[in-house]
């Protein structure tokens, strides 16, 4: 049961716009969403694995107030790391986006119907998935959709993070949302 949300619990999702996609783009996005690879990190050497473990420890400490249970926090961070790397995204940017969009709430729903951690609009499940918007409350599904969609918007904006974030939020060209995500990103930057 959803209770009344305080102003601090409301999600900040705007209305991602359903835009026509070329068949090749739709196919590529759909393939990216449907790749069933589990979120298991692979490392080319010991130093890369140690760097990941240092990142996991630092992010776990920062996320503890939002996700106090270690196993839940660890699974969430492992999945964010995996899905952001898989999509070629900066992990700190993805965590900043999640902070702004849902404040790390798995079952967040915006006033326009966006769902989950990354506040994905339900039309994306019809465009790229099986049409079941309920799956957007599954952690890995939501994070995968969010990362794939953000990557798509960044590509559409030729790598311009400000414009790509605006497109993600449905507020392209307006500063408040990109500024909020880029500001939140700073909390998740890891220099270890």
Secondary structure, 3 states (H helix, E strand, C coil): CCCCCCCCCCCCCCCCCCCCCCHHHHHHHHHHHHCCCCCCCCCCCHHHHHHHHHHHHHHHHHHCCCCCCHHHHHHHHHHHHHHHHHCCCCHHHHHHHHHHHHCCCCCCECCCCCECCCCECCHHHHHHCCCCHHHHHCHHHHHHHHHHHHHHHHHHCCCCHHHHHHHHHCCCCCHHHHHHHHHHHHHHCCCC
